[in-house]
Amino acid sequence: MEILKCKDYADMSEKAAELIVNTINGLQKPVLGLATGSTPEGLYRNLIKAYKKNAVSFVNATTFNLDEYVGLREDDPNSYKYYMREKLFDAVDISVEHTHVPNGDTGNPEEECVRYEKQIRDAGYADLQVLGLGLNGHIGFNEPGSSFDTKTHTVDLDLSTRKANARFFDSLEQVPEQAITMGISTIMHGEKIVLLVSGINKADAVKKLVHGEITEEFPASVLQQHGNVIVIGDEAALSKL
Ligand code: GLP
């Protein structure tokens, strides 16, 4: 596992964007796996900047997002579909048909999971998968206890995850209780994985991810078994390594 230590959040975001721009420019039909949350926001700002400077085009790119809340309409400002449109898609030249986010606004989430997994598989999985890290070690929304064999599936969110994400909602009660997420096995199919971490509150989780036991109780530890992972973090997040 490669570790890239950055000065601060801005530096982390620039380094991550550079890596993604190089990946897009080096492939004819790049497939990107994308994440939401606070951490990648700076990365997306830098990708937009690069696009505006003509340093990159998304015309040939296809994207698959990691996860989506169940029960939110896609025009709900807290849906991950909305987040992606606002933070990246609407500002670059990617075609809407090439962007994929699980549909959480469905009466049949199980069917949606099967459909989504097939789409990713048919696209050959991600050339580059961006990940954030939950405080409890979740990646995507694969909570502790998730089997390493899972494909895209529906999950019950941990109370700790709902509390961590409540800052985006008016109240904890409004945070959905379920989500659709790529499974650990779907994520592990990615050719290269870039995990972004920022801030001292992630330091313990980063330590477990890099040096801890490989266990389903700490889902991110599975990344120790992947041959091509880079952790890009600021000094605070990497301070306990
Ligand atoms: C969320 C998302 C994850 C994200 C993680 C960390 O719940 N489902 O994909 O990586 O939690 O979020 P943040 O970057 O805001 O700390």
Residues whose N, C-alpha, C, O or C-beta is under 5 A from the ligand:
A	BS01	GLP	A35 T36 G37 S38 T39 D67 L131 G132 L133 G134 G140 F141
